[in-house]
Amino acid sequence: MKILKVCHTCDRIIGEIELDDLTSQNSDPIMDIVGNVAYALCTDCLRDMETEPNNTYH
């Protein structure tokens, strides 16, 4: 079964993940899974958050 991977911040579709990959030891611990959608950060949003240390995200 495939799960859609979406960015938490900009709602961009990042890709798809197999359900078996989420239960393995190599899964990304920062992903939030809601139904059949796995939320994570895309590289652009992650880079924006890392390069602006004075911003506070809620």
N, C-alpha and C positions, 0 to 999 in steps of 0.2 A: 504494500500500500504506500502510495506517495503522499507526502505532506508538503504543502506549500511553505516556502521560507520567505518572510516579508520583513522589511526593515521597520523597527519600532518607531523611528523618528519621522521618516519621509514616506512611509507606506509603499516604497518601491519593492517590486517582486525581485528577490535575490536569486531564487532558484527552487529546486525541489529536493526533498530528502526522502530516502527510503525509511520506513518505520523501523527496520532492523538496525539502521545506522544510529538511531536515537537510543536504542537500548544497549548498544555496545559500549565498551570502555572508552572509545574514541569520540564520544559525543561531546558537543560543545556545552559546557555547564552554564553559559550565560543566556542560552535560548529559553524563552518562555513558550510553552506549548498550550494553545487554547483550541480545542477541537481538532481540526485537521490543518491548523496553521501554526508554524513555529516562528516566533518573533525573535529577531536578532538585530544587530546594527550592520548596515552596509558599510563598505570601506570609506565612502565619502563622508558619511555622518560621523563615523568613528574618528576620521582624520580631523574633522572640524572640532570635535570635542577635545581632542588631544592638543591641538595647536592654540586653543584659547583657554588657558587655565583660570582666568578670572571669571568665566561664566559659571553660573550655578543652574543646573538642570533639575527640575522637579518632576 
